[in-house]
Amino acid sequence: MKKIALVTCYFQHNYGSQLQALATQMICDKLGWPNETICIDGLKPEINRAKYRYFLSHCMDIQTILDKMATVRKVYAKKTNKEYATKLRSRDNLFRQFAQEKFRLSPIYNSKAELGKDADKYSAFIVGSDQLWLPSNISADYYTLNFVPNGTGVRKVAYATSFGVAQLPAKQARMAREFLPRFDSIMVREESGKKLVKQLINIDVPVVCDPTFLFQAKEWDTIIPQKCRIKEPYILCYFLGNNPKQRAWAKELAQITHLKIVQLPNLDEYIKSDEGFADYPLYNVDPLDFVSLIRDAQYVLTDSFHCTSLSALYQKTFFCFRRYQKDSAVSTNGRLYSLLSNLNLSDRLLSAKESVKHCLQLQIDYPTVNSRIEQMRQRSIDLLKKSIE
């Protein structure tokens, strides 16, 4: 069997991105499929130019402006706050090291055209998961697999791929109507993605679980650090958005429970109010350390999809918050809605207006949750196998 090419965002300095890419590689290994992840290094300039054009064309959209201001704040903070810049470099180095050590990468391709000419050395291309079909990524035209020529017998598979948004802008919708039918198999991660594919090309596609769910907690335990990093009971806070009310809710929980707060601060943007918020603000954490911090926490508070997923996998008492207060064009709340609904845990999604004491009384029926996860896992693996074998 020829190798399978994995087209993932393994290079992103984000815990969920790297963990889902690792899990995609792991499931191929478990199924006995030779595989390698396409190295992004030579392709980045071409992809980034296309993304730049996309964001330039949306420069008058207020929601896009607000979303991109986070990047501006982060760059400014790095230039003006030496301590923050040093801490950020240490975290970025861990992400780079993780990518170098954990992924089997392909040779470097200097363009999508060059990669396309080499496509027939692979039996299939699997793209997924994460928000790889966001409008900006569709414009970049990499995760669409349009570079894979038709008529070569090379299968094109989307596993748990997410649009990230409920609706696409008109131009990206037109592009989607062209690239989606080229896939031999499409599996999406959210119900909103299923509805969008139906709307775009009138095809019913299955919803499958994120790659991180393809393994039980005990399987993750074999590759993550065994020792508990924090020597006292704690609340883990992993907030990507800048929502002060969520921090205040966490502070109240800490006061009621007499627990310390462990935080992984300033990942997507610099948030000034996070300075002094946590008892243990941690930067030197790689993706597998991140999983172990979830495993050992008493409570987990997050607005992250993958932190929510792993909290459920490890049967934690967790509360999930909307990162975006409104379901705007750039909102990615839909993936949280879909995940929690599938696990019958919609009551864990909070606005930070809820009573902390009341929320502490809410119980999670983990036997039922575990049963749902196992059903999702087995169905997803069966569908993935069917798409390749």
Buried (B, 14 or more C-beta within 10 A) or exposed (E): EEBBBBBBBBBBBBBBBBBBBBBBBBBBEEBEBEBBBBBBEBBEEBBEEBBEEBBEEBEEBEBBBEBBEBEEBBEEBBEEBEEBEEBBEEBEEBBEEBBEEBBEBBEEBEEBEBBBEEBEEBBBBBBBBBBBBBBBBBBBBBBBBBBBEEEEEBBBBBBBBBBBBBBBBEEBBEBBEEBBEEBEBBBBBBBBBBBBBEEBBEEEBEBBBBBBBBBEBEEBBEEBBEEBBBEEBBBBBBBBBBBEEBBBBBBBBBEEBEBBBBBBBBBBBBBEEBBEBBBBBBBEBBBBBBBBBBBBBBBBBBBBBBBBBBBBBBBBBBBBBBBBBEBBBBBBBBBBBBBBEBBEBEEBBBEBEEEBEEBBEEEBEBEEBBEBBEEBBEBBBEBBEEBBE
